[in-house]
Amino acid sequence: MAEENITRIHLDGKEYILIGTAHVSKHSAEQVKEVIEAEQPDSVCVELDEQRYQSINEGSKWKEMDIIQVIKEKKASLLLMNLAISSFQNRMADQFGIKAGQEMIQGIESARETGAKLVLADRNIQITFARIWGNLGLKGKALLLSQVIASIFSKDKISEEELEKMKNQDTINAILNEFTESFPRLKTPLIDERDQYLAQKIKEAPGEKIVAVLGAAHVPGIKEEIKKEQDMVRLTARPPKSNAPKVIGWSIPIFILAIIAYTFYANPSAGFAQTISWIIWNGSLSALGALIAMGHPLTILTAFVAAPITSLNPLLAAGWFAGLTQAYIRRPSVKDFETLTEDVFSVKGFWRNKVSRILLIVVLANLGSSLGTFIGGADVIRVFFENL
């Protein structure tokens, strides 16, 4: 049996066999099957959390999704990001004729066939994203989103050789590789902390022989971290929520309303001009976002009407109203949910599928409304100073 991409560790009377894989490599999936069958381990650890494991087992889950409920629960942006990352992974997998994450699926199947205990060894993906998000400032968040979207919609093909080189990264790392060079702090929650978490879960796996199926980026870190005891409470803690966004969220509308009220008192015509400017900038840019997402005319109108109002209430967002309007007018069919994961392979597919189009409407209408708040607010302040 070839030992390429295999690391063996003997520690405290146990043998750990780490298989470094590429998440869309056919060779990796074949090697996982070969190693588990040859080694007959007591436990097989896979780089999955409960959520991703369930998504593998419930491939038809998309069909049961209620898009209106997704919007009401404020999860549209998160779902769109998950679809986008899935699109990147699936596009690479499709190029090489292998199912994305096949090596993890193979690990699950081989554990079942050999009677080994299956251990889901990765940290909850939502905790990882929360800790990534907490490490970024406003500029960093904007760059992160643009980097992810740019990588997803890139049409560049990659060779088998380049794919094998990607064994030094896992799926998310592959998308964010250049970004981590610009923002080193991202590496801590994305790689280092997960190395520590994975190492502890692998070490705690039952039995004397454990096989672990991992993205190869984690193998060097796990080799070192498995020798230590990890603080799992710290690694699974969500970063404390700052009060700053809430304070800023309420301060801006109160400030804008106070300025408009004072201007109306001092100069009613100027106050009227401020109000019109606020409505036009907020409404137009939010409506433009809905238009770019190819929303129904009533959806675009809803974005225009809602934005000037929702921008004055941090608990509301114009995109939610626009998305709900689109969902009621152009309610997705079962076919839209069935083809969702295929449609998001391309930019055109994102706009064609009724589900992903609704998500785009929510995100782009909200983005337009936010931009309108800053521009409209600046114009309100300009008129205020001109009429002091």
C-alpha positions in Angstrom: 0.0 0.0 0.0 1.4 3.4 -1.1 2.3 5.7 1.9 1.9 8.9 -0.2 -0.2 11.5 1.7 -0.3 9.2 4.8 1.1 10.2 8.2 1.4 7.7 11.0 1.6 8.8 14.6 2.1 6.5 17.6 1.1 8.1 20.9 0.1 6.7 24.3 -0.4 3.2 23.0 -2.5 4.3 20.0 -1.8 4.5 16.3 -3.2 7.4 14.3 -3.2 7.2 10.5 -3.8 10.6 8.9 -4.8 10.6 5.3 -4.2 14.1 3.7 -6.8 14.6 0.9 -8.0 17.0 -1.7 -11.7 17.5 -1.4 -12.4 17.0 -5.1 -9.7 14.5 -6.0 -10.7 11.1 -7.3 -7.3 9.7 -6.2 -8.0 10.8 -2.6 -11.3 9.0 -2.5 -9.7 5.8 -3.8 -6.9 6.1 -1.3 -9.3 6.5 1.6 -11.1 3.2 0.6 -7.8 1.4 0.2 -6.3 2.5 3.6 -9.4 1.8 5.7 -9.8 -1.7 4.1 -6.2 -2.5 4.7 -5.9 -1.1 8.2 -9.3 -2.2 9.6 -9.3 0.6 12.2 -11.4 0.8 15.4 -12.5 4.3 14.5 -12.6 6.5 11.3 -12.6 10.2 11.9 -13.8 12.5 9.0 -13.4 16.2 8.6 -17.1 16.9 8.9 -19.4 18.4 11.5 -23.0 17.3 12.2 -24.5 19.9 9.9 -22.3 18.9 6.9 -22.8 15.2 7.6 -26.6 15.6 7.6 -26.4 17.5 4.3 -24.5 14.5 2.8 -27.1 12.1 4.1 -30.0 14.3 3.1 -29.1 15.3 -0.4 -32.8 16.1 -1.2 -33.1 18.5 1.7 -33.2 21.5 -0.7 -36.7 20.3 -1.9 -38.1 20.8 1.6 -36.8 24.3 2.1 -39.3 27.1 2.7 -37.8 30.1 1.0 -40.2 32.5 2.8 -39.2 31.1 6.2 -35.5 31.5 5.2 -36.2 35.3 4.6 -38.2 35.7 7.8 -35.4 34.1 9.8 -32.9 36.5 8.3 -30.8 33.6 6.8 -30.9 34.6 3.1 -27.4 36.0 3.1 -26.0 32.9 4.9 -27.8 30.6 2.5 -26.6 32.5 -0.6 -22.9 32.3 0.7 -23.3 28.6 1.4 -24.7 28.1 -2.2 -21.8 30.1 -3.6 -19.1 28.1 -1.8 -20.9 24.9 -2.8 -20.9 26.1 -6.4 -17.1 26.6 -6.4 -16.6 23.1 -5.0 -19.1 21.4 -7.3 -17.7 23.1 -10.4 -14.2 21.7 -9.7 -15.6 18.3 -8.9 -17.7 18.3 -12.0 -14.6 19.1 -14.1 -13.0 15.9 -12.9 -16.0 13.7 -12.9 -16.2 13.2 -9.1 -18.7 14.1 -6.5 -17.6 17.0 -4.2 -16.4 15.6 -0.9 -16.3 12.1 -2.2 -13.3 11.2 0.0 -15.5 12.1 3.1 -18.4 10.1 1.7 -16.0 7.2 1.1 -14.7 7.5 4.7 -18.3 7.2 6.0 -19.1 4.2 3.7 -15.8 2.4 4.6 -16.3 2.9 8.3 -19.8 1.4 7.9 -18.4 -1.6 5.9 -15.6 -2.4 8.2 -17.6 -1.9 11.4 -15.4 1.0 12.6 -16.8 3.8 14.8 -17.5 6.9 12.8 -16.3 10.1 14.4 -17.4 13.6 13.1 -14.2 15.4 14.0 -14.6 18.9 12.7 -15.9 22.0 14.5 -19.4 23.3 13.7 -19.1 25.3 10.5 -21.3 28.1 11.9 -18.9 28.6 14.9 -16.0 28.7 12.5 -17.7 31.3 10.3 -18.7 33.3 13.4 -15.1 33.3 14.7 -13.8 34.3 11.2 -16.3 37.1 11.0 -15.4 38.3 14.5 -11.7 38.6 13.4 -12.5 41.0 10.5 -13.2 44.7 10.5 -15.7 46.3 8.1 -13.0 46.6 5.3 -12.0 43.0 5.9 -15.6 41.7 5.6 -16.2 43.6 2.4 -12.9 42.2 0.9 -13.8 38.7 2.1 -17.2 38.7 0.4 -15.7 40.1 -2.9 -12.9 37.5 -2.8 -15.3 34.6 -2.3 -17.7 35.8 -5.0 -14.8 36.5 -7.5 -13.4 33.0 -6.9 -16.8 31.3 -7.3 -17.6 32.9 -10.6 -14.2 32.5 -12.1 -14.3 30.3 -15.2 -10.7 29.3 -15.2 -10.1 25.6 -15.5 -7.5 23.8 -13.3 -5.3 20.9 -14.3 -5.1 17.6 -12.4 -1.6 18.7 -11.3 -3.0 21.9 -9.9 -5.7 20.0 -8.2 -3.2 17.7 -6.5 -1.4 20.9 -5.2 -4.7 21.9 -3.7 -4.2 19.1 -1.2 -2.4 21.7 0.8 -5.8 23.4 1.3 -9.3 22.4 2.2 -12.3 23.7 0.2 -12.7 27.0 2.0 -9.0 27.6 2.2 -8.8 27.2 -1.6 -11.2 30.0 -2.0 -9.6 32.3 0.6 -5.9 31.5 0.0 -4.9 34.9 -1.3 -7.2 36.6 1.2 -5.4 35.0 4.2 -2.1 36.4 2.9 -3.6 39.9 3.1 -5.4 39.2 6.4 -3.2 36.8 8.5 -5.7 36.9 11.4 -8.1 34.8 9.3 -5.7 31.9 9.5 -6.2 31.5 13.2 -10.0 30.5 13.2 -9.9 28.9 9.8 -6.8 26.7 10.1 -5.1 26.8 13.5 -8.1 26.5 15.7 -9.6 23.7 13.6 -6.2 21.9 13.7 -6.5 22.0 17.5 -10.2 20.9 17.5 -9.6 18.1 15.0 -6.5 16.9 16.9 -8.5 16.6 20.2 -11.4 14.8 18.5 -9.1 12.3 16.8 -7.2 11.7 20.1 -10.5 11.0 21.9 -11.7 8.6 19.2 -12.3 5.1 20.7 -10.0 2.2 20.0 -6.2 1.6 19.5 -6.1 2.3 15.7 -7.7 5.4 14.3 -7.8 6.5 10.6 -8.5 10.2 10.1 -9.6 11.5 6.7 -8.5 15.2 6.5 -7.9 18.0 4.1 -4.1 17.9 3.8 -3.7 21.5 5.0 -4.6 20.3 8.5 -2.1 17.4 8.7 1.0 19.4 9.7 -0.8 21.2 12.5 -2.6 18.1 13.8 0.8 16.3 14.0 1.8 18.9 16.6 -1.5 19.6 18.3 -2.3 16.0 18.9 0.5 15.9 21.5 -1.3 18.5 23.6 -4.6 18.7 25.5 -6.9 21.2 23.8 -9.3 23.6 25.5 -12.5 22.6 23.7 -14.7 25.2 25.6 -12.5 28.0 24.2 -12.5 26.5 20.7 -16.3 26.2 20.5 -17.1 29.6 22.1 -18.7 32.1 19.8 -17.1 35.6 20.0 -19.1 38.0 22.2 -21.4 40.2 20.3 -20.3 43.9 20.3 -22.9 46.5 21.2 -21.3 48.9 18.7 -23.4 47.8 15.7 -26.6 48.2 17.7 -25.6 51.6 19.0 -24.5 52.8 15.5 -27.6 51.2 14.0 -29.9 53.3 16.1 -27.7 56.4 16.3 -27.7 57.0 12.5 -31.5 57.1 12.0 -32.0 59.2 15.2 -29.4 61.6 14.0 -30.9 61.8 10.5 -34.4 62.3 11.8 -33.3 65.0 14.3 -31.5 66.9 11.5 -34.5 66.7 9.2 -36.9 67.8 12.0 -34.7 70.8 12.9 -34.4 71.8 9.3 -38.2 71.6 8.9 -38.5 73.9 11.9 -36.0 76.4 10.6 -36.7 76.2 6.9 -39.6 74.0 5.8 -38.6 74.1 2.1 -35.1 72.9 3.0 -36.6 70.2 5.2 -38.8 69.0 2.4 -35.7 68.9 0.1 -33.9 66.7 2.7 -36.8 64.3 2.9 -37.0 64.0 -0.9 -33.3 63.4 -1.1 -33.5 60.7 1.6 -36.4 58.9 -0.2 -34.8 59.2 -3.7 -31.3 57.9 -2.7 -32.5 55.1 -0.4 -35.4 54.0 -2.7 -33.5 54.3 -6.0 -30.4 52.4 -5.0 -32.4 49.6 -3.2 -34.7 49.3 -6.3 -31.6 49.2 -8.5 -30.3 46.2 -6.5 -33.6 44.4 -7.0 -33.5 45.4 -10.7 -30.0 43.9 -11.1 -31.3 40.7 -9.5 -34.0 40.8 -12.2 -36.9 41.1 -9.7 -40.5 41.5 -10.7 -41.6 45.1 -11.2 -43.7 44.9 -8.0 -40.6 43.6 -6.2 -38.6 46.6 -7.5 -41.4 49.0 -6.4 -41.4 47.3 -3.0 -37.7 47.9 -2.6 -38.1 51.6 -3.5 -41.0 52.1 -1.0 -39.5 50.1 1.8 -35.9 51.3 1.8 -36.4 54.9 3.0 -38.5 53.5 5.9 -36.4 50.5 6.9 -33.2 52.5 6.8 -34.6 54.3 9.8 -35.2 51.1 11.7 -32.2 48.7 12.3 -34.6 45.8 13.0 -36.0 45.9 9.4 -34.4 45.6 6.0 -35.7 46.6 2.5 -34.4 43.3 1.0 -36.6 41.2 3.2 -39.7 43.0 2.0 -38.5 42.8 -1.6 -37.6 39.1 -1.3 -40.9 38.2 0.3 -42.8 40.1 -2.5 -40.8 38.2 -5.2 -41.4 34.9 -3.4 -45.2 35.5 -3.4 -45.3 36.6 -7.0 -42.7 34.1 -8.4 -43.0 31.3 -5.9 -40.3 28.7 -6.6 -41.5 25.3 -7.9 -40.2 21.9 -6.8 -38.1 21.8 -9.9 -36.3 25.0 -8.8 -35.3 23.3 -5.6 -34.3 20.1 -7.4 -32.0 22.0 -9.8 -30.7 24.5 -7.3 -27.3 22.9 -6.7 -26.8 22.5 -10.5 -28.0 26.0 -11.4 -25.5 27.7 -9.1 -22.7 26.3 -11.1 -22.8 29.5 -13.2 -23.6 33.2 -12.9 -26.5 32.8 -15.4 -27.9 29.9 -13.3 -27.9 32.0 -10.1 -30.2 34.5 -11.9 -32.3 31.9 -13.7 -33.3 29.8 -10.7 -36.2 31.3 -8.8 -34.7 30.3 -5.4 -31.3 31.8 -5.8 -32.8 34.9 -7.6 -34.9 35.6 -4.5 -31.7 35.3 -2.3 -29.9 37.7 -4.7 -32.8 40.2 -4.5 -32.6 40.2 -0.7 -28.9 40.7 -0.6 -28.7 43.3 -3.4 -31.7 45.3 -2.3 -30.2 45.5 1.2 -26.8 46.5 -0.2 -28.5 49.2 -2.3 -30.4 50.4 0.7 -27.2 50.6 2.9 -25.4 52.5 0.2 -28.5 54.9 -0.1 -28.4 55.5 3.6 -24.8 56.8 3.5 -25.3 58.9 0.3 -28.8 60.1 1.4 -27.6 60.8 4.9 -24.6 62.8 3.6 -26.9 64.9 1.4 -29.3 65.5 4.4 -26.3 66.8 6.4 -25.2 69.0 3.4 -28.6 70.7 3.2 -28.6 71.1 7.0 -25.3 73.0 7.0 -26.3 75.1 4.0 -29.4 76.3 5.9 -27.8 77.0 9.3 
